Amino acid sequence: MGVVDYPAALRFLESRINYEVTRGIPYRSRCFKLQRMEDLLHYVGAPHKSLRAIHIAGTKGKGSTAVMVSSILREAGYRVGCFTSPHLETVLERLTINGQMCSEEDFADVIGRLIPAVEQVDKEASARGYFHGPTYFEIVTAAAFLWFAQRQVDFAVLEVGLGGRLDATNVCSPVVTAITSISMDHMEQLGYSLASIAREKAGIIKPGVVTVSGVVGEGSEVIQAVCAQVGSPLRQLGRDFWYVFHAPDPKAQDELLENRQFLGTIFDFVGGDDFLGIGDSVFKKAAKLDYSAIKVPEDTYPKCVLESLQVPLLGEHQAANAAVAVAIIGELARQGWAIDEAAIRQGLMKTRWPARVEVLHHRPLVILDGAHNGASVEAAVHTIRQFFGPRPLWVLFGTSRDKDVNSMLEILLPESQFMMLTQYSSPGRALGVDDLFGLAIGLGANEDKLRVNPDPIAAWRDFYRQVPAHGILLVTGSLFLAGRLRRVMIQDLAGKDRGPGQWNSSLG
């Protein structure tokens, strides 16, 4: 196939197997095969081998951490490619260089270059024992590798799509790997225990390459064991570095909204002895501060601190993600890359990551969040209560069939004044409203406090009109739902009271 335009590139991608939008992702080596990815990249010159990768896995927080690392490195003067998934509105969002997403022209060019390679792997698939040829995700991942190599980025920050061990990104050559967190998600593919999920995530750990881990509690022992087994130096949250979250005052947050001032998370990064060895220009020697809250043993008292770091993403979980990001930056500085304190501070401040407890409107408070498992929903609700207090919460909820829906509803139902159930437009994967309603009733929901509308746009518009000015409307349950509604919500809210972005220029 010759030169293609952007619509043709999209048609080609949409003709491929896409496990992101199908029910029951078959996560096994017959379907997710790294050798198939290696074959595909071989036919376009193996661009992944030339990239200096920072590889990030985790159940929650891997995307946030990836964009934070990218933003810091950009502020330090480097050319940075960043690959994330899934996208909200357009596949182009997945591929960015220095914060700018890939153009339609560039995307069409790299897909055009990949099509003959895809067709070649298709021909060889049966003979090589592949269940099928390259998938949608594999092709888009290859497109990112190819584009980043063409543009000669200094770093390629890569977010794992699913799991780690068999993920298409796991053909990269990392200079640092990171695992942000472990919680229950994608259990059918990754296992029904935190230990089994951790083992799949730990599949990205490489011999001799430093691993930064934000995993605490169950699952952390698996990460430690794999690092020891393969010979990967481990930097562990709670042992080698810490964070101190500055709890917000809900009344102050409301004033910040009114005055269009910074709204975000403030924290201290605290490092142990080894962080001092990478230059006083980055990590400052700490005075004897009281960090008893993070339970640092006296014999390993932290020797350095970066105080009052700010990131325009809400929640203590974002402080944890940012601490992992700063620890990654510390490893790069240790390797000799020039990164100063100003780059860390400005990079965090300039981080953009929509649909993560994203405030779109003030009165009523409208929040969009792509939480899609129990742990992420719990973090979202906790963040809303911590930042904005016990105001009435109205929830617009839609999710996928393969998620632990009960765990999300068990958290949301007691918190909700009313709940509107809807679904996004992917019949194979979206959970229908009738099924959602049945699950909610089965969990003891009051039928009078439930609303049902299978059309997400109509559901949003109808529900928004009912929320009182002092209330909070949370749209959550799926990044697919968030992607379907975000642009519509922004357009609908423009000009109403304080519209999106009008009160806080730090949030795009």
C-alpha positions as CSV (number, residue, x, y, z in Angstrom):
1,M,0.0,0.0,0.0
2,G,1.3,3.4,-0.9
3,V,0.9,6.8,0.7
4,V,-2.2,7.0,2.9
5,D,-4.2,9.9,4.3
6,Y,-5.5,10.2,7.8
7,P,-9.0,8.8,7.2
8,A,-7.4,5.8,5.3
9,A,-5.0,5.3,8.3
10,L,-8.0,5.2,10.7
11,R,-9.9,2.8,8.4
12,F,-6.9,0.5,8.4
13,L,-6.6,0.6,12.1
14,E,-10.3,0.0,12.7
15,S,-10.1,-3.1,10.5
16,R,-7.7,-4.7,12.9
17,I,-8.5,-6.7,16.1
18,N,-8.9,-4.2,18.9
19,Y,-9.0,-5.8,22.3
20,E,-9.7,-2.4,23.9
21,V,-13.3,-2.4,22.7
22,T,-14.1,-6.1,22.8
23,R,-15.6,-8.1,25.6
24,G,-13.2,-10.6,27.3
25,I,-9.7,-9.6,26.5
26,P,-7.7,-12.9,25.9
27,Y,-4.5,-12.1,27.8
28,R,-2.3,-15.0,26.9
29,S,0.8,-15.6,24.9
30,R,-1.1,-17.0,22.0
31,C,-2.8,-13.6,21.4
32,F,-0.4,-11.2,23.1
33,K,2.9,-12.2,21.6
34,L,6.0,-10.1,21.9
35,Q,7.7,-11.9,19.0
36,R,5.0,-10.7,16.7
37,M,5.7,-7.1,17.8
38,E,9.4,-7.7,17.3
39,D,8.7,-9.0,13.7
40,L,6.5,-6.0,12.9
41,L,9.2,-3.5,14.1
42,H,11.9,-5.4,12.3
43,Y,10.3,-4.8,9.0
44,V,10.4,-1.0,9.6
45,G,14.0,-0.9,10.8
46,A,13.6,-1.8,14.5
47,P,13.1,1.8,15.7
48,H,12.5,0.7,19.3
49,K,16.1,-0.3,19.6
50,S,17.3,3.3,19.1
51,L,15.0,4.8,21.8
52,R,16.0,5.6,25.3
53,A,12.9,4.4,27.1
54,I,11.3,5.1,30.5
55,H,8.9,2.2,30.9
56,I,6.0,2.6,33.4
57,A,3.4,0.0,34.5
58,G,0.9,-0.1,37.3
59,T,-2.8,-0.6,37.9
60,K,-3.4,3.0,38.7
61,G,-1.3,6.1,38.2
62,K,0.9,5.0,35.3
63,G,-0.5,7.5,32.9
64,S,-0.3,10.3,35.4
65,T,3.3,9.4,36.2
66,A,4.2,9.2,32.6
67,V,3.0,12.7,31.8
68,M,4.6,14.1,34.9
69,V,8.0,12.6,33.9
70,S,7.6,13.8,30.4
71,S,6.7,17.3,31.5
72,I,9.8,17.5,33.9
73,L,12.1,16.3,31.2
74,R,10.7,18.8,28.7
75,E,11.3,21.6,31.2
76,A,14.9,20.4,31.6
77,G,15.4,21.0,27.8
78,Y,15.0,17.5,26.4
79,R,13.0,16.3,23.4
80,V,10.5,13.9,24.9
81,G,8.1,11.4,23.3
82,C,5.3,10.1,25.4
83,F,3.0,7.2,24.6
84,T,-0.1,6.6,26.7
85,S,-3.4,4.7,26.3
86,P,-6.3,4.6,25.9
87,H,-7.2,8.0,24.3
88,L,-10.2,10.1,25.2
89,E,-11.2,11.6,21.9
90,T,-8.6,10.8,19.2
91,V,-5.9,8.2,18.8
92,L,-3.5,11.1,18.1
93,E,-3.5,11.8,21.9
94,R,-1.6,8.7,22.5
95,L,1.5,10.0,20.7
96,T,3.0,13.2,21.9
97,I,6.4,15.0,21.6
98,N,7.0,17.8,24.1
99,G,3.4,17.8,25.0
100,Q,2.1,18.2,21.4
101,M,0.1,15.3,20.0
102,C,1.0,13.8,16.7
103,S,-0.4,15.6,13.6
104,E,-2.8,13.8,11.3
105,E,-0.2,14.0,8.5
106,D,2.6,12.5,10.6
107,F,0.3,9.7,11.9
108,A,-0.8,8.9,8.4
109,D,2.8,8.8,7.3
110,V,3.9,6.3,10.0
111,I,0.8,4.1,9.5
112,G,1.5,4.1,5.8
113,R,5.0,2.9,6.5
114,L,3.7,0.2,8.8
115,I,1.0,-1.2,6.5
116,P,3.4,-3.3,4.3
117,A,5.1,-4.6,7.5
118,V,1.7,-5.5,9.0
119,E,0.7,-7.3,5.8
120,Q,4.0,-9.2,5.8
121,V,3.5,-10.3,9.4
122,D,-0.1,-11.3,8.5
123,K,1.3,-13.6,5.8
124,E,3.7,-15.2,8.3
125,A,1.3,-15.4,11.2
126,S,0.1,-19.0,10.8
127,A,3.5,-20.4,10.0
128,R,5.1,-18.7,13.1
129,G,2.3,-19.9,15.4
130,Y,0.6,-16.6,15.8
131,F,-3.1,-16.6,16.6
132,H,-3.6,-13.5,14.4
133,G,-1.6,-10.7,12.9
134,P,-0.7,-7.4,14.6
135,T,-3.5,-5.8,16.6
136,Y,-4.8,-2.2,16.8
137,F,-2.8,-1.6,19.9
138,E,0.4,-3.2,18.5
139,I,0.2,-1.1,15.4
140,V,-0.3,2.1,17.3
141,T,2.5,1.2,19.6
142,A,4.8,0.6,16.6
143,A,3.6,3.9,15.2
144,A,4.8,5.6,18.4
145,F,8.2,3.9,18.2
146,L,8.6,4.8,14.6
147,W,7.5,8.5,15.0
148,F,9.7,9.0,18.1
149,A,12.7,7.5,16.3
150,Q,12.1,9.6,13.2
151,R,11.9,12.8,15.4
152,Q,15.0,11.7,17.3
153,V,13.6,12.2,20.8
154,D,16.0,12.2,23.7
155,F,13.6,10.1,25.8
156,A,10.5,7.9,25.1
157,V,8.2,7.7,28.1
158,L,6.1,4.6,27.6
159,E,2.9,3.7,29.5
160,V,2.1,0.0,29.5
161,G,-1.3,-0.8,28.0
162,L,-2.3,-4.0,29.9
163,G,-0.3,-5.9,32.4
164,G,3.3,-5.7,31.5
165,R,4.9,-9.0,30.7
166,L,3.0,-9.5,27.4
167,D,2.3,-5.9,26.6
168,A,3.4,-4.6,23.2
169,T,5.5,-1.9,24.8
170,N,7.7,-4.5,26.5
171,V,10.0,-4.8,23.6
172,C,11.6,-1.5,24.5
173,S,15.1,-0.9,25.9
174,P,14.5,1.0,29.1
175,V,17.0,3.1,31.1
176,V,14.5,3.1,34.0
177,T,11.4,1.0,34.7
178,A,8.6,1.9,37.2
179,I,5.6,0.3,38.7
180,T,3.2,2.8,40.3
181,S,0.7,0.7,42.1
182,I,-1.1,-2.7,42.3
183,S,-4.9,-3.1,42.8
184,M,-7.6,-5.4,41.5
185,D,-8.3,-4.7,37.8
186,H,-8.4,-6.8,34.6
187,M,-8.6,-9.9,36.9
188,E,-9.7,-12.2,34.1
189,Q,-6.5,-11.4,32.3
190,L,-4.0,-10.8,35.1
191,G,-5.3,-13.0,37.9
192,Y,-7.5,-12.8,41.0
193,S,-4.9,-11.9,43.6
194,L,-2.7,-8.8,44.0
195,A,0.3,-11.1,43.9
196,S,-0.6,-12.5,40.5
197,I,-1.3,-9.1,39.1
198,A,2.0,-7.8,40.5
199,R,3.9,-10.7,38.8
200,E,2.4,-9.6,35.4
201,K,3.4,-6.0,36.1
202,A,6.8,-7.1,37.1
203,G,7.3,-8.6,33.7
204,I,8.8,-5.2,32.6
205,I,11.7,-5.4,35.1
206,K,15.0,-5.8,33.3
207,P,18.5,-7.0,34.5
208,G,20.7,-4.2,35.5
209,V,18.0,-1.5,34.9
210,V,16.8,0.4,38.0
211,T,13.2,-0.2,39.0
212,V,11.3,2.5,40.8
213,S,8.3,1.1,42.7
214,G,5.4,2.9,44.3
215,V,3.8,-0.4,45.2
216,V,3.1,-0.7,48.9
217,G,1.4,-3.4,50.9
218,E,0.5,-6.7,49.2
219,G,2.2,-7.0,45.9
220,S,5.4,-5.1,46.9
221,E,7.1,-8.4,48.0
222,V,6.6,-9.7,44.5
223,I,8.2,-6.7,43.0
224,Q,11.2,-7.0,45.4
225,A,11.6,-10.7,44.7
226,V,11.6,-10.2,40.9
227,C,14.1,-7.3,41.2
228,A,16.4,-9.5,43.3
229,Q,15.9,-12.5,40.9
230,V,16.8,-10.6,37.7
231,G,19.4,-8.2,39.2
232,S,17.4,-4.9,39.0
233,P,18.4,-2.3,41.6
234,L,15.1,-1.3,43.4
235,R,14.1,2.2,44.6
236,Q,11.1,1.6,46.8
237,L,8.5,4.1,48.1
238,G,8.4,3.9,51.9
239,R,12.0,2.7,52.0
240,D,14.2,4.8,49.7
241,F,11.9,7.7,49.2
242,W,8.7,9.2,50.6
243,Y,6.1,11.9,50.1
244,V,4.3,14.1,52.6
245,F,0.9,15.2,51.4
246,H,-0.3,18.6,52.4
247,A,-4.0,18.0,53.2
248,P,-6.2,20.8,51.8
249,D,-8.8,22.9,53.6
250,P,-12.2,22.4,51.7
251,K,-13.2,26.0,52.4
252,A,-9.9,27.3,51.0
253,Q,-10.5,25.2,47.8
254,D,-13.8,26.9,47.2
255,E,-12.1,30.3,47.6
256,L,-9.4,29.3,45.1
257,L,-12.1,28.4,42.6
258,E,-13.9,31.7,43.1
259,N,-10.6,33.6,42.7
260,R,-9.3,31.6,39.7
261,Q,-6.2,30.6,41.6
262,F,-4.1,27.4,41.6
263,L,-6.1,24.3,42.4
264,G,-4.0,21.2,42.8
265,T,-2.0,18.9,45.1
266,I,0.9,20.1,47.2
267,F,3.4,17.7,48.7
268,D,7.0,17.3,49.9
269,F,9.3,14.8,48.2
270,V,11.6,13.2,50.8
271,G,14.7,11.1,49.7
272,G,17.1,8.9,51.5
273,D,20.9,9.0,51.5
274,D,21.4,7.9,47.9
275,F,19.5,10.9,46.5
276,L,22.2,13.3,47.9
277,G,24.8,11.7,45.7
278,I,23.3,13.1,42.5
279,G,24.0,16.8,42.9
280,D,22.9,19.4,45.4
281,S,21.4,21.3,42.5
282,V,18.5,18.8,42.5
283,F,17.9,17.4,46.0
284,K,18.5,19.7,48.9
285,K,20.0,18.6,52.2
286,A,17.2,18.5,54.7
287,A,17.3,20.0,58.2
288,K,16.1,17.8,61.0
289,L,12.4,18.1,60.0
290,D,9.5,16.2,61.7
291,Y,8.5,13.5,59.2
292,S,7.1,11.2,61.8
293,A,3.9,10.9,59.7
294,I,5.7,8.9,57.1
295,K,7.2,6.5,59.7
296,V,10.8,6.8,58.6
297,P,13.1,4.7,60.9
298,E,15.5,6.8,62.8
299,D,18.5,5.0,61.3
300,T,17.4,5.8,57.8
301,Y,16.3,9.3,58.5
302,P,15.8,11.1,55.1
303,K,18.7,13.3,54.1
304,C,17.1,15.4,51.4
305,V,13.8,17.1,50.6
306,L,12.0,19.1,48.0
307,E,9.4,21.0,49.8
308,S,6.0,22.3,48.6
309,L,6.0,20.7,45.1
310,Q,2.7,21.4,43.3
311,V,0.9,19.4,40.6
312,P,-2.4,20.6,39.1
313,L,-4.0,17.1,39.6
314,L,-6.1,16.5,42.7
315,G,-5.6,13.9,45.3
316,E,-3.1,12.2,47.7
317,H,-2.8,9.5,45.1
318,Q,-1.4,12.1,42.7
319,A,1.2,13.0,45.3
320,A,2.2,9.3,45.4
321,N,2.4,9.3,41.6
322,A,4.4,12.5,41.5
323,A,6.8,11.0,44.1
324,V,7.4,8.1,41.8
325,A,7.9,10.5,38.9
326,V,10.5,12.5,40.9
327,A,12.3,9.3,41.9
328,I,12.5,8.4,38.2
329,I,14.0,11.8,37.5
330,G,16.5,11.2,40.4
331,E,17.6,8.0,38.6
332,L,18.1,9.9,35.4
333,A,20.1,12.5,37.2
334,R,22.2,9.8,38.7
335,Q,22.9,8.5,35.2
336,G,24.3,12.0,34.3
337,W,21.4,13.7,32.7
338,A,21.2,17.4,33.5
339,I,18.0,18.1,35.4
340,D,17.6,20.8,38.0
341,E,15.1,21.6,40.8
342,A,13.4,24.3,38.7
343,A,12.7,21.7,35.9
344,I,11.1,19.4,38.5
345,R,9.0,22.2,40.0
346,Q,7.9,23.7,36.7
347,G,7.4,20.3,35.0
348,L,5.0,19.2,37.7
349,M,3.2,22.5,37.7
350,K,2.7,22.2,33.9
351,T,1.4,18.7,33.9
352,R,-1.8,18.2,31.9
353,W,-3.8,15.0,32.3
354,P,-7.6,15.4,31.6
355,A,-10.4,13.3,33.1
356,R,-8.5,12.6,36.3
357,V,-10.7,14.3,39.0
358,E,-10.9,17.1,36.5
359,V,-12.9,20.1,37.6
360,L,-14.9,21.5,34.7
361,H,-17.2,23.9,36.4
362,H,-17.7,25.7,39.7
363,R,-21.4,26.1,40.6
364,P,-22.4,23.4,40.6
365,L,-19.1,21.7,40.9
366,V,-18.7,19.4,37.9
367,I,-16.0,16.8,38.0
368,L,-15.0,14.3,35.3
369,D,-13.0,11.2,36.2
370,G,-12.1,8.1,34.3
371,A,-11.9,5.8,37.4
372,H,-12.8,2.3,36.3
373,N,-12.1,0.0,39.3
374,G,-12.8,0.0,43.0
375,A,-9.5,1.4,44.0
376,S,-9.6,4.3,41.6
377,V,-13.2,5.1,42.4
378,E,-12.4,5.1,46.1
379,A,-9.5,7.5,45.4
380,A,-11.7,9.8,43.4
381,V,-14.5,10.0,46.1
382,H,-11.9,10.4,48.9
383,T,-10.3,13.2,46.9
384,I,-13.6,15.0,46.3
385,R,-14.5,14.8,50.0
386,Q,-11.0,15.9,51.1
387,F,-10.8,18.9,48.7
388,F,-14.5,20.0,48.7
389,G,-16.1,18.6,51.8
390,P,-19.5,16.8,52.4
391,R,-21.5,18.5,49.8
392,P,-24.4,16.6,48.1
393,L,-22.9,14.2,45.4
394,W,-24.7,13.4,42.2
395,V,-23.1,10.6,40.2
396,L,-23.4,9.9,36.5
397,F,-22.1,6.4,36.1
398,G,-21.3,4.1,33.2
399,T,-18.7,1.3,32.9
400,S,-17.5,-1.8,31.1
401,R,-18.6,-5.4,31.4
402,D,-15.1,-6.6,32.3
403,K,-14.8,-4.4,35.4
404,D,-15.5,-5.1,39.0
405,V,-18.7,-3.1,38.9
406,N,-19.9,-4.2,42.3
407,S,-16.9,-2.7,44.0
408,M,-17.4,0.6,42.3
409,L,-21.1,0.7,43.1
410,E,-20.5,-0.3,46.7
411,I,-18.4,2.9,47.1
412,L,-20.5,5.3,45.1
413,L,-24.1,4.3,46.2
414,P,-23.7,5.3,49.9
415,E,-22.1,8.6,48.8
416,S,-24.7,9.6,46.2
417,Q,-27.7,11.8,46.6
418,F,-28.8,10.5,43.2
419,M,-27.2,8.3,40.6
420,M,-27.8,8.4,36.8
421,L,-26.9,5.1,35.1
422,T,-25.8,5.3,31.4
423,Q,-23.6,3.5,28.9
424,Y,-21.0,4.5,26.3
425,S,-21.3,3.4,22.7
426,S,-19.4,0.1,22.5
427,P,-22.0,-2.7,22.5
428,G,-19.4,-5.4,22.9
429,R,-17.8,-4.0,26.0
430,A,-20.1,-1.4,27.6
431,L,-22.3,-2.7,30.4
432,G,-26.0,-1.9,29.6
433,V,-28.1,0.2,31.8
434,D,-30.5,-2.6,32.6
435,D,-27.7,-4.7,33.9
436,L,-26.3,-1.7,35.8
437,F,-29.7,-1.0,37.4
438,G,-30.1,-4.7,38.5
439,L,-26.7,-4.6,40.1
440,A,-27.4,-1.4,41.9
441,I,-30.7,-2.7,43.2
442,G,-29.0,-5.9,44.3
443,L,-26.6,-3.9,46.4
444,G,-29.5,-2.2,48.2
445,A,-29.9,1.0,46.2
446,N,-33.0,3.0,46.7
447,E,-34.9,2.8,43.4
448,D,-36.2,6.3,43.9
449,K,-32.7,7.7,43.9
450,L,-31.7,6.0,40.6
451,R,-32.1,7.4,37.1
452,V,-31.5,5.5,33.9
453,N,-30.7,6.8,30.4
454,P,-28.8,4.7,27.9
455,D,-27.8,7.9,25.9
456,P,-24.8,9.4,27.7
457,I,-25.2,12.9,26.2
458,A,-28.9,13.0,27.0
459,A,-28.2,11.6,30.5
460,W,-25.5,14.3,31.2
461,R,-27.7,17.2,30.0
462,D,-30.8,16.0,31.9
463,F,-28.8,15.2,35.1
464,Y,-26.9,18.5,35.1
465,R,-30.1,20.5,35.1
466,Q,-31.2,18.8,38.3
467,V,-28.0,19.4,40.4
468,P,-28.3,22.2,42.9
469,A,-25.7,25.0,42.8
470,H,-24.1,23.9,46.0
471,G,-23.9,20.3,44.9
472,I,-21.2,18.2,43.1
473,L,-21.8,16.3,39.9
474,L,-19.3,13.5,39.3
475,V,-19.1,11.7,36.0
476,T,-17.2,8.5,36.3
477,G,-16.9,4.7,35.7
478,S,-14.9,4.6,32.5
479,L,-12.3,6.5,30.4
480,F,-14.5,5.5,27.4
481,L,-17.4,7.3,29.0
482,A,-15.2,10.3,29.8
483,G,-13.9,10.5,26.3
484,R,-17.5,10.4,24.9
485,L,-18.7,13.2,27.2
486,R,-15.7,15.5,27.8
487,R,-16.0,17.8,24.8
488,V,-19.8,17.9,25.0
489,M,-19.6,18.8,28.7
490,I,-17.1,21.6,28.0
491,Q,-19.2,23.0,25.2
492,D,-22.4,22.8,27.3
493,L,-20.7,24.5,30.3
494,A,-19.1,27.3,28.4
495,G,-20.5,30.6,29.6
496,K,-22.4,29.2,32.5
497,D,-21.3,30.8,35.7
498,R,-17.6,30.0,35.6
499,G,-17.0,27.7,32.7
500,P,-14.1,25.2,32.3
501,G,-10.7,26.8,32.5
502,Q,-12.1,30.3,33.3
503,W,-11.4,30.1,37.0
504,N,-8.1,28.2,36.9
505,S,-5.6,28.7,34.0
506,S,-3.5,25.9,35.4
507,L,-6.1,23.3,34.3
508,G,-6.6,23.1,30.6
